[in-house]
Amino acid sequence: MSLSVVLRCNDLAETKRFYEAVLGFNVSDSANGTLTVQRDGACLIFTAEDLWRAPAGCTGTFYFAVADATGYYQEVAPQASVAWPLEPMSYGGQEFGINDCNGYTLAFRQQV
């Protein structure tokens, strides 16, 4: 079973640049003026439309599994707003978090 999440964004062009240039996701324009970003089986879909009659935002964190958290952290941290640095977690693995250009919190986790 796969999961895709539709999220409101502030600006499609800025979101495209961030996910492509900073995070290295595959980015493509998709149906009805949306933007699809994908990497390693994860998929987020962004729209600038106010489908929910609310500003962009989420009280949760989107977790992505990565093969090499240290390498990916070194790649993206200099260009991103780091929510928490790379660290070992008490429940196993290591992870770090960033805030994307829309204010969403993204975590990247490697199971050890």
Helices and strands as residue ranges (DSSP letters): E 4-8, H 12-17, I 18-22, E 26-30, G 31-33, E 34-39, E 42-47, E 61-65, H 69-76, G 77-79, E 81-88, E 94-99, E 105-110
